[in-house]
């Protein structure tokens, strides 16, 4: 898969909804219900971070749910890419980007949302053909004003800012011309997940899905 084709597919994923839920799930038994709750609320693109031992099993369970597009987050190595693809992930997300990681995603036909925090990183990815990138960590790197400033001289790149994004500041990002969507964990808070309050999570998803962009 070429970087250009990968970016086209990533663009389609980012256009599905204003928010991509960033999910850290410890128990694969609740994966299907969590996915259904978020999809029902209008958030079909789901990022399952590879931060727990259950993550790959969570991806497998969520990949079976109709109407969802399940990706793997926190991809760091080629082994992560291969495992995520084998588990059923249809896109990947990384906090940064290395040549080995990009090579692995291209070789395994896994569209990647690669992370960039500076103009130089964004330019380097653009040079390789990646026109859709993740601005991470968004708030720690200056928030919406910083992303707006990066976008002025590099309008070819569109971003999904993630890291410190919440319902309170999401609009600041979504109003930018170089922002496609945001990534956030607030739509699936740990307390609601632990309580298996799927109706509550669906309500948060509905609120997030209604954000203007």
Residue, then its C-alpha position, 0 to 999 in steps of 0.5 A: x500500500x502506498x502512503x498516498x492510498x493509505x492517506x486516502x483510506x485514513x481520510x475516509x475513516x476520519x470523515x466518519x465522525x467528529x470524534x474517534x474514541x480512544x479506548x483503553x480496554x482491560x476486558x475483552x468480554x465487554x468489547x462488543x457491548x462497548x463498541x455497540x454503545x459507541x456506534x449507536x451514538x454515531x461514532x463508528x471509528x474506534x481506536x483500541x490502544x495496544x496498552x493492555x494485555x487484552x487489546x488484541x482480543x478487544x480488537x477481534x471482538x469489536x471487529x465483528x460488530x456491524x457498522x464499526x471501523x476498528x483500528x489499533x492505536x499505540x503502534x510502535x513496532x513492526x510486530x505491533x502492526x502485524x499483530x493488529x492486522x491479524x486481529x482485524x484492525x483496519x487502520x492504525x494510529x501511532x504517537x509518532x512515526x519511524x521509517x520501520x513503522x511506516x515500512x511495516x504498515x505499507x507492507x501489511x496494507x494497514x492505513x496509518x494515522x502517523x503522529x507529528x508534533x512539529x512542522x518538521x515532522x509534518x513535513x517529513x511525513x508529507x514528503x513521504x506521501x502522508x497527507x493525513x496525520x495525528x497531532x499529538x500530544x495536542x494540548x501539551x504541544x500548544x493546543x489549537x493555536x499551535x495546530x492552526x499555526x502549523x497549518x498556515x504554511x502546510x495546508x496540504x496536511x490534515x490532522x486528527x489532534x489527540x491528547x488532552x482533547x475533551x468536550x470543552x476544547x474539541x470545538x477549538x480544534x474542529x473549527x480549524x481548516x486543517x482538522x478533520x476530527x479529534x481523538x478523545x477518551x472522554x466518550x468512554x470514561x473508565x467509571x461508565x465502562x466499569x459500571x457497564x453503563x452502555x446507555x450513558x456511553x451512547x449518550x456521550x457518543x451522541x453528544x460528541x457526534x453532534x459537534x460541528x466541524 
